[in-house]
Amino acid sequence: MAYEQFEHTADVGIRATGDGLEEAFAEAARGMFSIITDIGEVSPVGELRIELSAEDPESLLVEFLSELIYLFEVRSMLFSRFDVKMEHRDGIRMTVIAMGEVIDREKHVLKGAVKAVSYHDIMVDRSGEIRVIFDV
């Protein structure tokens, strides 16, 4: 399980891996928040439940990460841990428990903003590998 950043023109990408799709989704989310802040400083003291569904894993990934961007922007939430569960029935249904806390300007240094998740060059391998690019 891991993630790493890579440069992509004016954007930033993440390669995430895990033992299966659930872990890879969790690592992609951790990778996205590592663009925003040092996730080692984000305590998993609060939980938020997220339920999503989509026809394919690429669309589900974009919806998931977009929802996290929304929660960051609107509710000032930072997350560091994700418990992802998926059901493959009539598309893919996903339930996530996202763990983190509200931004504390004295504790969290914000490195940059993630504006959106891009479909450009997206790759989701069901065995547990993801490649996704973010508009920053």
N, C-alpha and C positions, 0 to 999 in steps of 0.2 A: 504494500500500500504506500503510495507516494504521489507527489505532484511536483512539477517543475515548470518554471516560467520560460517562455521563449519570446523573442522579439518578432513582430510581424508588422512591417512598414510603420505606421503611426499607432498601431494597436499593440496589445499584449495578449499572448496566448498561454494556455495551460495544457500540459500533458498530464493526465492523471491515470493511475493504475490501481487496481484492487483485485481481490479474489472475487471476481464477479462484478456484475453491473451495480449492485447496491453500494459496495465499497468504493467503486470508481466514481459514482455520483457524489458520495460523501467527500472524497478527495478533491474532486473538481470544485466543490463548494469551498472547501478549505483553501484551495489554491486561489480562488477568486478573492476571498477575504484577505489572503496574504498580499494581494496587490494593494488593498486598501489600508491595511495596518499590520502590525506585528501580532499575529494571532496567538502567540505565546503569552501575550498580555491580556487576552480576552478570557475571562473566567466563565465557565459554563454554569452560572448560578441561576439563570432563568431558562425556561423551556417554552417553545412555541410549536404547536402542531400545524403541519402543512399537508393538505391533501390535494393531489393533482392527478389528472389522467390525460393520456394522449394516445394517438394511433401508433406512434413509432418512438423509439428511444431518443432520436435526435430532437424531435419536437418536445418530448418530456424534459429533456435536459435544458433546452432553452426556456421553457416555462418555469422550471424549478429555479434556475439561476436568476431569471428575470424577477421572480417573486422575492428572492433574497435581496436583490438590488432595491426593489420597492420597499421592503421592510427596513433596509438601511437608510434610504432617503426619507421616508415618511415617518418611521417610528424611531429613527436613530439607533437601530440595533446592529450590534456586531455579533457574529457567531464564530465559534471555534470547534464545535463538535456537532455531528449529524448522525442520527440513527435512521437509516433508510430501509424501508420495507417495500417490496414491489410484488404485485400480482399480475400475471400475464393472462388476462381474460378480457375479451372485447377490447383489444388494445392493451395498454399498460396502465395500471393504477398504482399510485405511489403514496405512501404515508411517510412523512419525515417528522422526527422530533429534532428541531434545531435548538442547540443549547448555546447560550451566550449572555450578553448583558447590554444595557443601554450605554451609549458612548459617554465616557467620562474624560473630558478634555485634559484633566490632570494626569490621567493614567494612560490614555490611548493617544498615540501619535498617528494622525491620518497621513498616509504617504501619497495617496492619490485617489481619484474617483473612477469608478467603473460606470460608464453611462449606459451600456447596453451589451447584450449577448448577440453575437453574430452567427448567422447560419453559414457564412462563408467558410469553406474548408472544414466544416464540422465533421467529426468522425466519432462514432460510438460503436465499439466492438463489444458484443454481448459477453465475451469472455472476460472483460474487465479493463478495457483500455479506452480512454477518451482523449480527444483533441478538440479544443474549443478556443475561439478568439473573442476578445472583449474590446469594445470601443471604449477608449479611455480619454 
